[in-house]
Each structure stands twice: as C-alpha cells, then as structure tokens.
Amino acid sequence: MPYQDFLHIALIYLAAINVVTFFMYGIDKVKAKRSKWRISEAALLWMAVIGGSIGAWLGIKIWHHKTMHKKFKYGVPAIIILQIAIIVYLITKVEL
C-alpha cells in the first residue's frame, strides 16, 4: 500500500474514532445525570488509547465529564503526549 493511501486511511480512522469517543463522553454524562446505565470507565479510556484521545480530552472539557477522576484528568493528556511522541517518531523514520 502506498504511503499516501495509508496516510489517508489513518486520517479517516483518527477523525472517526475521535468523533465517536467525543460523543461517548457526552452520552455517558447524560446517563450519569439521569442515573441510567453507564459506559464503563475502561471503555472510555480504551477509546482514548486506540486513537480517540483528542475526542476524549474534548469530551472531558466540553461535557465537563470525569474532570475529578485522576485517571482521566492526567491519563488522557498522558495518552495524547504518548501518541504524539509515537507519531513524531514514526514520521522521522518513514522514508517518503
């Protein structure tokens, strides 16, 4: 697969996973307010790990959800930093 095709697919994936993650945080916030069945914290964090970290961070900030939980307050930014470091590393190693 040519590099440009891979990059295009990767960007579409990242956009989609971040939108889904963002709305998962919003849905969980609504469910929390209504004392309904909730999305597990593990699921919310795994969505960040698999590429939805920006959506998770925006969900925390915009929905004001999970702001007091240390694993979200510090974990999601740590995931973002780690993912950026991995991307920078891969970009510097790929021959165009």
N, C-alpha and C positions, 0 to 999 in steps of 0.2 A: 504494500500500500504506500503510495507516495506520501511524503511528509505533509504536503498541503491538505490532502484528503484526511489524514489523521488529525491534523490541527483543526480542521472544520468540524469533524465528528466530536472531538474533545470539547470544543467551544459550545456546541449544541448541547452536549451532555451536561456540562457545567451550568449552563443557563437553565436547563430544565430542572436539574437536581436542586439548584438554589431557589427557584420559584416554588417547587414542591415543599422544600424544607421551610421556607418562609411561611407558607400557608399552614403547614402543620403546627407551627408555634402559635399562630393565630387561632386555629381550631382548638388547640389544647387550652388556650386562655379562655375562650368562650365556654368550653366544657367545665373548666375549673370554676368559673363564676356561677354556673348552673348546677354544680355538684353532680355532674354526669360522669360517665365512663371516660377515662383519660388516656391519652397517648403516653406510653411509658417514657421515663427519662432516658432509659437506654436507647430507645428508638430515636428520640430527638437527638441524642449525642451521636449515634451512629450515622444519622443523616449528615451531620457536620463532617464526620470522618470520611465518608465516601464522596465528598466533594461539595456538600451543601453548607460549608462553613460561613460563607458570606450571608447566605439566606438565614442561617441560624442567628448570626450576630444581628442582622437587621430585624429579625423576629423578636429577639430579646429587647432591642432598643425601641422598636415601633410599637409592639404589643405590650411592652413593659411586663414581660413574662419571664419567669425564672431569674429575675435580677438579683435575688438574695441568695441563690444557691451557688456556692463556691465553684462547684464543678462546671457550672455554666458561665458564671461571671469571669472565671480565669481559664477554664478549659477551652471554651470556644475561641477566645483570642489566641491561646497557645496552639490550637489546631490550625488556625489561619496562618500563624507565623511559620509553623512547620510545613504547611502546604506550599507557602510562598518559597521557602528555602528549597524544597524539593523541586519546584518548577524552575527556579533560577539555576539550580544545579543541572537539571536535565537540559535546559536551554543552552547552557555553556558547553555541554558535552555532545550535543547533536550537531552533526555536520549537515549544513544545508545544501 
